């Protein structure tokens, strides 16, 4: 079971206390009105569990194989869950449960055991497909994860601590959860249903018994449930499942971009009030976005009609499409027409599309950013792959200074200041000195092999 860590060890009892209080309040509220509501809900939950349980398997690594990442204790080594997705023995589970494994032991609901073989896996989504030699198996019914709402009641099924086909209940705590730092492509369903080591690969199920997510991780301190679990949405899982079965791997589209989120200061610097959208920090020359006319400094607002709320959201939307697919982007550009549409043919992703975190907003006013700068030398330019020697090299960044808070790092090269090529230190100082509230200075920076943006606004 993958785990992420939270700071408060008291979180679990607090969550359980809150859930008990809410349930008792609900029971008290309905008793005086319509006690049948409780019976109806109870029967619905039982029916949902009965519908999905025959389709859930326990997955154990065969003896001698290394356990999946994040599993603690000998009893829990290599234990996970899976769901039957075809009558002829295909089972979907989490990739980290079977990572690096050969044969795995798969146990069905009727206690029959099979030797399963890994068909294909995709570590970037943490999903894998196993095959067993069996026929006429019951299969899960898929639900539409896009229709999930915060507060909706759900069940989870897994094998926590080796206790096969354990059912727990909770609600959807959040949808579209990103930046958790577990896998490459994150747009998780978050639930408070108790999840423990051994639950990975099991389903999240709605009250109709339909699978709406695949459990992949929990927030934990000490290896037990703290009331925060994460699941891959079913709509994404089904697309990945189809490719793993048909092609043995996932082919993801690419725009050829480096993108980042907007913060308040960057938004102002680009003439925006909304923080929605993905800021284009760099385009790959000759790549799909570049050929379509997308430029550095553009802000992508939608992808095929889907609103782009964050850079991670755009990354996820692109990843759900294959190379060669056509897409329409709504782009904001300043100056010029506020928004316009471009059509692009997706390329094949080779290197991961990078999402660079935007710098934090400044917290105090200072005439100096606490940086040591020097004009870029020809040697330094060649070393970092720049064709031009124009720019300012950041030699030092004072810890806690405004340069550090703004996002500058030692080794950065400032390429542009307010869309003008960076020529010398005097130009930099003049621009910073002239900055005003609500009129930030915008910097284009070369960091490693990527370009990003930063902005400075006096407070």
C-alpha angles and dihedrals in degrees: 000000000000113000136194120193132242126193104229115077089189092063096097098054089044091053093046092048091051092049092050091048092050093047093049090048090051092048091050091049096052098041093075094045116031117350089182088076089072092050092048092050092045092051091046092054092047091048092049091052093046090050097054104032097078088057096054124094135191114235120205128176110241116252113285096028123115119254122250120262118285099019116131130202131019093268091059101042111132095349120144143131134253138191126226110240101173134035091234097062111280113146128189118213141148117293093223091059092062100025111148092358130136117199118005131198112241119192120195128212091262089056095251110144129211137181105245126203124211108245099182141327139200113206093187091067095025093236131131139177124223127189127210128185099250138114139206094028124164113252133208124254113234123227130202107260092191089071095057115118131199108263095029115138116246140172128219126205125198147123103266111188088352094302097137123224095003113174122211130178135218143124136271103268097185141347129214092026110177139171092047090131099226105110137003098254110046129174097134134185106229118209137176093214107126109265124180137173107301096038095096113119094023122121134258104220132198122224089269091061094251121140110245100165147010116234113237110158149000135211105245147168111194096005100285134104118283096180097265118104133162131213136184108243115252094235090060093040093055093053091049092044092055093052094046091053098043102035106015093237142045118260109203126193123236136203096196096242143133107215137183140182124261123242125193095269095046091047090055090048089057095044096255132128096188121077092208120111139053117273114222106227096171141001125209108242109250091008124133095267093044091050090049091054101256111150138197108273094034117128116219109216102176142011117208089338094310113123113244105220097169140002090259090054091056091046090053094047092051092048092057090064130073128234109276095032116131119235137183119220126196106212134191116209132178125238107023132038108358096232136003139166127246129186119221138179111224119238128210116278112237103157120033116267103247124227109198118198113241118239119264119257117267117263104197142020122255134159089222128053093206095247133138108214135181134180111268114258124219090245093052091047092053091046092059095039100254118149092204127056091212114117146070121269117217104225098174139008119199112233109249092008123129091258090060092046091047089056106257117146133191109271095029117134117215105219101173138020114199089342092306120114111262106246110165146345092264090061090051093050092047093051093049092047091050094050115118137191108283090011104084126187110243122214130193110208135193111216117176106311095336138075122225136173130237132179136203123207123173113232 
